Amino acid sequence: MIKGSVALAATALARYPLSSFGFPEPEAGATLIPFLDQQPVSKDPMLRWEQLKSWITPNDQCFHVQHYGVPDFDVVQWRLEISGLVRSPKTLTLPELKLRRRKSVIATLECSGNSSSSGFAGAIGNVQWTGTPLAPLLRECGLLDRGTEVVFFGNDEKIEKIRDKDYLQNFARSLSRDDAFRDDVLLAYEMNGLPLAKSHGAPLRLVVPGWFGITWVKWLSRIEVLDRRYMSKYMAREYVTIRGEEKDGRATWRETSVGPIDVKSITARAARLSSGTVRLTGAAWTDGTPLRAVELKIDDGPWRATQLDTRQRAKFAWTFWSYDWKSPEPGEHTLVSRALDAEGRIQPPPDDPGIKLKQTYWEANQQWPRKIRISGGA
């Protein structure tokens, strides 16, 4: 199995050379300019933006978050149960799942709290996920007409206090019937051509391209179909965003469960070329809606168009962009990028009054100003 996975990875690299996976290489002798607002070094895997060179994020650089810890269970005895409002419940082993139709999707995985603080700004990665599509399996189980909600339970568990009583809870999230039947939602067992690591949800995790990582349930052990909304701690009480809309002097507030990711971008690297031009590069991503443009503002200047890298694109993957800053003035500067998608959604500024926070975990899609110092001379 390992040899086969390595062979698959080798085939992928042969098809897409490493040079085509990252930013355009500056010329030889270009000097990387460090940002003044450096990311703190994390003891856990976290993307370091200034070291970003690959369109595909290596497994050991991809973040992982868990709320109930990494569960300890016998993978050999592991089974996936599909039950609830279905005509034909199923229980499957990992080998049985691997005999089913195989599919790969390149999708950006982002924590909904990514960039909510300077110490948590690299909780993102662009990965090729491989597994079997969920929709055909649900069709085989035969959902009853009143089955409208599909809940995904992980093997990780913890006792939670609900209304002053203790309940053993498995981590779980849900999707509507329509979302669960999307053809790109996977039951994944490989990550970049290699078997999932335990920290990333082995033996099986849910992959929901275009949605925040909280939805991508790890250590998946049970899928249950319900006839009503699933309202767990991580659906209804945490990972909730509250936004206000003001009209005629009166605000209407809406609480929603964190789901599809927002349009977002970041300035990742700055390199000084021998000509004195500073090449700025970054990444932008959406929920799968086509990315229309990325714009860059330097200090209080106008928004400037950047160049999108079209060499490697996928619907749910991030897109790299670049901008050549010619003859920059010496001194400190503030760089802000913003992304726009084809439906007109735009990445809001940090002080956008229309976005209010209810709790720690929220959709952190605001612009992230980067500070840089340009020295004199070419």
Backbone hydrogen bonds, N-H to C=O, Kabsch-Sander energy under -0.5 kcal/mol:
donor,donor_aa,acceptor,acceptor_aa,energy
5,S,1,M,-2.1
6,V,2,I,-2.6
7,A,3,K,-2.3
8,L,4,G,-2.1
9,A,5,S,-2.3
10,A,6,V,-2.5
11,T,7,A,-2.3
12,A,8,L,-2.2
13,L,9,A,-2.2
14,A,10,A,-2.1
15,R,11,T,-2.0
16,Y,12,A,-2.4
20,S,17,P,-1.8
21,F,18,L,-1.7
30,A,27,E,-1.8
31,T,272,R,-2.4
33,I,270,A,-3.2
36,L,371,K,-2.7
37,D,371,K,-0.7
38,Q,36,L,-1.2
47,L,122,G,-2.7
49,W,47,L,-0.8
51,Q,48,R,-1.7
52,L,49,W,-1.6
55,W,21,F,-1.1
57,T,55,W,-0.5
57,T,126,N,-3.4
61,Q,58,P,-2.0
62,C,59,N,-1.3
73,F,71,P,-0.7
75,V,73,F,-0.8
78,W,75,V,-0.9
80,L,92,L,-2.8
81,E,79,R,-0.6
81,E,221,S,-2.2
82,I,90,K,-3.1
83,S,81,E,-0.5
83,S,223,I,-2.7
85,L,225,V,-1.9
86,V,84,G,-2.3
87,R,141,C,-0.9
87,R,142,G,-2.3
88,S,141,C,-2.9
90,K,82,I,-1.9
92,L,80,L,-2.6
97,L,93,T,-1.9
98,K,94,L,-2.3
99,L,95,P,-0.9
100,R,97,L,-1.1
103,K,131,G,-2.7
105,V,129,W,-2.6
107,A,105,V,-0.7
107,A,127,V,-2.4
108,T,316,F,-2.7
109,L,125,G,-3.1
110,E,108,T,-0.6
111,C,123,A,-2.3
114,N,111,C,-2.0
115,S,120,F,-3.2
116,S,113,G,-2.2
116,S,120,F,-0.7
117,S,120,F,-0.6
120,F,117,S,-1.6
124,I,122,G,-1.9
125,G,109,L,-1.7
127,V,107,A,-2.0
127,V,125,G,-0.6
129,W,105,V,-3.0
129,W,127,V,-0.7
130,T,190,E,-1.8
131,G,103,K,-2.4
132,T,187,L,-2.0
134,L,185,V,-2.3
137,L,133,P,-0.6
137,L,134,L,-0.6
138,L,134,L,-2.0
139,R,135,A,-2.4
140,E,136,P,-2.0
141,C,137,L,-1.6
142,G,138,L,-1.2
144,L,85,L,-2.5
147,G,144,L,-2.0
148,T,146,R,-1.0
148,T,226,L,-1.6
149,E,226,L,-2.1
150,V,175,L,-3.0
151,V,149,E,-0.5
151,V,224,E,-3.2
152,F,173,R,-3.2
153,F,151,V,-0.5
153,F,222,R,-3.1
154,G,171,F,-3.0
155,N,219,W,-1.4
158,K,169,Q,-2.4
160,E,158,K,-0.6
160,E,167,Y,-3.3
162,I,160,E,-0.7
162,I,165,K,-3.1
165,K,162,I,-1.1
167,Y,160,E,-2.7
169,Q,158,K,-3.1
169,Q,167,Y,-0.6
171,F,156,D,-2.3
173,R,152,F,-1.6
175,L,150,V,-2.5
177,R,148,T,-2.1
180,A,176,S,-2.6
181,F,177,R,-1.4
182,R,179,D,-1.5
185,V,182,R,-1.1
186,L,207,V,-2.0
187,L,132,T,-2.5
188,A,186,L,-0.8
188,A,205,R,-2.8
189,Y,130,T,-2.2
190,E,130,T,-1.9
191,M,194,L,-3.2
192,N,128,Q,-3.5
194,L,191,M,-1.3
196,L,189,Y,-2.0
200,H,197,A,-1.0
201,G,198,K,-1.7
202,A,197,A,-1.8
204,L,201,G,-1.0
205,R,188,A,-2.1
206,L,217,V,-2.8
207,V,186,L,-2.4
211,W,208,V,-1.9
212,F,259,G,-2.8
213,G,110,E,-3.2
215,T,212,F,-1.9
216,W,213,G,-1.4
217,V,215,T,-2.0
219,W,201,G,-1.0
220,L,204,L,-2.4
221,S,153,F,-2.9
222,R,153,F,-1.5
223,I,81,E,-3.1
224,E,151,V,-2.3
225,V,83,S,-1.9
226,L,149,E,-3.2
231,M,229,R,-0.5
235,M,232,S,-1.3
236,A,232,S,-3.0
237,R,232,S,-0.8
237,R,233,K,-1.0
238,E,233,K,-2.8
241,T,256,T,-2.9
242,I,356,K,-0.6
243,R,254,R,-2.2
244,G,354,G,-0.7
245,E,252,T,-2.3
247,K,250,R,-2.7
250,R,247,K,-1.7
252,T,245,E,-2.7
253,W,251,A,-0.5
254,R,243,R,-2.7
256,T,241,T,-2.6
256,T,254,R,-0.5
258,V,239,Y,-2.8
261,I,210,G,-2.3
264,K,285,W,-2.2
266,I,283,A,-2.1
268,A,266,I,-0.7
268,A,281,T,-2.1
269,R,281,T,-2.3
271,A,279,R,-2.0
272,R,31,T,-3.5
273,L,271,A,-0.6
273,L,277,T,-3.2
276,G,273,L,-1.8
278,V,325,W,-2.7
279,R,271,A,-3.1
279,R,277,T,-0.6
280,L,278,V,-0.7
280,L,323,Y,-3.2
281,T,269,R,-2.3
282,G,321,W,-2.2
283,A,266,I,-1.5
284,A,319,T,-2.2
285,W,264,K,-2.5
288,G,289,T,-0.5
292,R,340,L,-2.3
293,A,340,L,-1.8
295,E,338,R,-2.8
296,L,304,R,-2.6
297,K,336,V,-3.1
298,I,302,P,-0.5
299,D,297,K,-0.6
299,D,334,T,-3.3
301,G,298,I,-2.1
304,R,296,L,-2.8
306,T,294,V,-1.8
307,Q,322,S,-3.0
308,L,306,T,-0.5
309,D,320,F,-3.4
310,T,308,L,-0.7
316,F,106,I,-0.6
317,A,314,A,-1.5
319,T,284,A,-3.2
321,W,282,G,-2.2
322,S,307,Q,-2.1
323,Y,280,L,-2.5
325,W,278,V,-3.2
325,W,323,Y,-0.8
326,K,324,D,-0.9
331,G,374,I,-3.0
333,H,372,I,-3.0
335,L,370,R,-3.1
336,V,297,K,-2.3
338,R,295,E,-2.4
340,L,293,A,-2.5
341,D,345,R,-2.3
342,A,290,P,-2.6
344,G,341,D,-1.9
347,Q,339,A,-2.2
352,D,349,P,-1.7
355,I,352,D,-1.6
356,K,242,I,-0.9
356,K,354,G,-0.6
362,W,360,T,-0.7
364,A,112,S,-1.9
364,A,362,W,-1.3
365,N,363,E,-1.9
367,Q,348,P,-2.0
370,R,335,L,-3.0
372,I,333,H,-2.5
373,R,34,P,-0.5
374,I,331,G,-3.0
374,I,372,I,-0.5
375,S,373,R,-0.5
